[in-house]
Amino acid sequence: MYRNYNMRTKFLNTYVDNLTLVEALEEIDRIICKNIAAYVVTPNVDHIVQLEKGGELCNAYKEANLILADGKPLIWISKLYKTPIKEKISGSDLFPKLCEMAADKGYSMFFLGAAEGVANEAAKNLKAKYSSLKIAGTFSPPYGFEKNENMLRHIIQIVKNAKPDILIVGLGTPKQELFMYRYCKEMNVPISFGLGASLDFEAGKIKRAPKWMSDHGLEWLYRVTQDPKRLIKRYWNDAISIVPIIRKYRG
């Protein structure tokens, strides 16, 4: 399995590939050319908290070909440890840059995830931005699909038949990471990405935080205002849980 260990550094309970966004895109292009059925994860505070609990998500992270830090808090923690991560690479920033690169280089993309119709709407909007972008297909799986073997087989076959160069998986964590870990080799897509709500952003279903908020680590606050019922409890639990993890791995 291809990994560039020269750019990989230990961070809390995982590793991070310490890259800028530009460097990450260059590395992604190299991986696509190798055609090795790779996948990319983008850890944030919530991922770190989930990883500390153990389980199959840890295996998914260990096998990931590229690990890109998503979230200002991780950058702040890395500076506290005096091992600074170069740049926050959020999925919502990476996704449009991937589309731009794919359009320029002729790579095809498949969008898997989000609610019914959202992936298709995102594809339409991105085609309007990047006229030469090749969309190999889209599919929004039904709720609970991961427990239905027939539906899983159906999804895998759809992706295999489409033969994309890039697969975007927007299923939320840990579902998207586990899906890539279990099935990326079988789907045989050169590279897959777990990018959470990125399809919703591009479809216009969820508004992105203003850039100044994102740059100052306040994107979480903006997202809470968009979906308070679901996110307040999660962010509160993550804020409490990350403190002992920071202490544990600092020494």
N, C-alpha and C positions, 0 to 999 in steps of 0.2 A: 504494500500500500504506500502510495506516494505522500510524503510529508517533508517539508523543508525545516529540519530541526534547527537550522541556524537562526531562524526568526522566531522560534517558539520559546516561551519563558513560563516558568511555574508561577501560578497566580492563585492564591487562596486554595480552593479544593479542586482546581482544574489547571489547564494550561491556556495560554493566549498566544496567538501569532501576532507579534508586535509590529504592526504595519500601519501606514497611513492609508487613506482611502485609495489614493492613486496606486500605491504599491500593492494593495489588495487586489485591485482590478487587473494589474499586470500578472499577479500570481494566479488569479482565476483563469485568465486567458491561457497561461501555460498548462494548467490542469486540464482545461477543455481539450487542448491539442494532444494531451497524453491519452485521453479517452479511457479513463480507468474507473468510471462509475463512482466518482467522489461525492462527498456531501459536506456542507458548511453549516456550522452552528454559530449563533450570535449571543453569547451569554450576557445577561443583565443581573441585577440584584436578585430578582425572583428565581432565575435559573440557579444562582449560587446557593440560595436557600434550599431549593429542591435537591440539588446535588449533595448537600450535606446530609440528607436523609438516606442516601444510598439508593439502591435499586437499579433498574435497567437503564435509566437515564444516564447514570455514570458510565455504563458500557457504551452508550451512544456517543458520549463526549470523548471517550478514549479512542474510539474508532474514527472520529471526524477527521477529515483531511485538512480542514481550515477552521480555526476558532477565532472569531473577530469580536472584540469587546464592544458591547452595545450599552451605552449608558454612562453619563458623566460620573455617577457615584463610583464606578469601577476605576475611572481615571483618577479620581481623588484618592481612592484607597491605594492605588499603585504609587502615587506620589508620597503618601504617608509611609509606605514601605521602602521608599527611595529606589524603586524599580519602575520608573514611570512608563506607562503605556503611551505610545505616540499620539493616538487619536481615537476618539469615539467613532465607531462605524456602526451607526444604527441601521436596522433593516430598511427603514423608511427613506434613508439617504442612499443606501446601497442599491435598492431596487431600481430607481430610475436610471442610475448610472449603468447598471447591468443592461437595461433596455437600450440605452444609448450605444453601449459597446456592441451589443448583439446586432443592432441595426447597422452599425458601421462595418462589422465583420461578417455579416450574413448568417449569424447563428440564429437558430429557431428556438422559441420558448414555449413552454406549456405551463399553464396556471392551474394549480390544483388547490381548492379550498374555498373558504368563506361561505356565506349563505347563498342560496340559490340565485343565480343570475349575476352575482357580484363579480366573479372571475371574468365572465363574459363582458361585463360593463367596463372592467379595468382594461381588458384587452382592447376594446373599442377606443377608449380614451388614450391609451398609449399608442395605438396605431395613428391616431390623429396627431400626436406629438412627434412620432418617429415614423414617417411614411414608409420607410423600407423595412420596418420591423416585421419579422416573420413569426406569426403565432401558429404553432403546430396544433394547438387545441386548448380547451378549457374544460374543467369539470368541477362542480360543487357537490361533494358527496353528502348523502343524507346523514342526519344525526345518528350516532352510534354505529357508523359503517365499520369501524375498526373491530367490532365484535361479530361481524357478519362475514363469514369466510367467502360466500358467493360474491358479495359486493367488493370485498378486497381483491379477489381474483379479477373481477370486472374492471376495477380501477387500474390495476397493474397492467392488464391487457390493453386498455385504452392508451395508456402512456407508452407502452412498448410499440404499439401500432403507429403512434404519432411520430416516434423517433426524434424527439427534440434534442437539442444540444444542451439546453438549460431547463431545469424543472424548478418552478417556484411552488413551495408547499406552504400554504397559509392556514394551518389548522390549530395554532396555539400550542403552547408548551404544557406538557411534554409530548403531546400527541404527534406533532410534526417531526420532532427529533426521533422518536421511536419508529415512526413510519419510515423515515429515511434509513435509519440503522438496520431495520429488518428487511427492507425491500429494494434498496437502491441498486444492489448488485443484480437483482432479478430484472429490474426495469431497464438497466444498462444505459442510463442517461449519463453523459460525460460528467455533469455536475448538477447537484441539487442543493437548494437553499431552504432552510426553515425561516420564513420571514413574517410570521405572525400576522399582524393587521395590515401589512403593506398592500394587499389586494383591496382592502376596504378603503384605504387612503386614496389609491389611484382611481377607484370607482366613485369616489366622492361620497361614500357612505359615512365615513368618519373624517372629521377635519383634523389636519395636522396642527401641532402647536406652532405659534410664530417662531421664527428662527432665533430671536433673542432669548426666548424661554428655553428652547432646546440647547442653545449654546451655554446657558447658565445652569443647566441641570434641573430645570423646572417643567420639563415636558410631562412628567408624572402628574403635576398639579393641573395642567391643562386637560389631560386625559380624564382625570377624576371628574372634572366638570362635565365631560361628555357622557360618562357612564358611572355615576357615583354609586349606584346600588351594587354594582359588581366590583368596582375597583377600590373603594375606600378600605374595605376590610383587607383586601390583598396587600395594598401598599402599607397599611398599618402593621400587619403581621410581618412583612418583609423588613420594615424599618427596625422592628424589635429583634427579629431573628438574626439580622446581619451583624449586629454589634458583637455578640460572643464569637461569631465566625472570624471577624476581623482580629479579635484578640487571640484566638486559637492559632492562626496561621502567621501572626506577626513575628513570633519568636524564632 
